[in-house]
């Protein structure tokens, strides 16, 4: 399975999550449903440019503050496309490539959307400061580094307020190649000034290569928990319960022996106020896993 196929599958999966999260699952209608029209639009005929690299990073958000969501992608370049003319704007250029994941959010609290992604050497996590309307120079601020070993790479990225101080923190997982134990999940605590290089790194767990992760209030206690899925090894899906504002984490194993790749995504699919977990796979790519919350 190629990276392009994986990217396409993950994009379809993300779109399916977005649609599903809008409302509860419904039973099939007794009469055929009306067709919903779509128009296919090519945003960029050569998005990978001269590098020929696939586009691993993708996100959507209102970058320029005009009320319409724009499209952000990353490969060798990190770029955003303005809706609806899809004019291309370069955010940054990587030493190798921007790979695997990114997250959008207002890191510095100034009301516009910034971006966080692994970049440069794939061991360093950055956040990129929106100049205000997305046009102009985006300043790259270092968040921190993961394991320095050559076989470790920053993989999944999420942005959420882990410690409840009102500032978004950044959560990162590691991919390990070959897929042995030694992959850590970290959260980087945002300091009072996010432009300073003193984000404190906290380790949540070290396990098999972790290529699936999401965040959300899974247990409904008002704070943010972390959900992870291992790509290989024990292939464990687990909820890491946030205790004491991110100072400790309690593992709740959801399942084992089921691969998570670009998965372990959470959404309330049935509208009962509780989060379900979904995962797609790489090695066992025909599989789409869903874990629904059971009633105690």
Secondary structure, 3 states (H helix, E strand, C coil): CCHHHHHHHHHHHHHHHHHHCCCCCCCCCCCCCCCCCCCCCCCCCCCCHHHCCCCCEEEEECCCCCCCCEEEEECCEEEEEECCCCEEEEEEECCCCCCCCEEEECCCCCCCCEEEEEECCCCEEEEEECCCCCCCCCEEEEEEECCCCCCEEEEEEEEECCCCCCCCEEEEEEEECCCCEEEEEEEEECCCCCCCCCCEEEEEEEEECEEEEEEECCCCCCCCEEEEEECCCCCCEEEEEEECCCCEEEEEEEECCCCCCCCCEEECCCCCCCCEEEEECCCCCCCEEEECCCCC
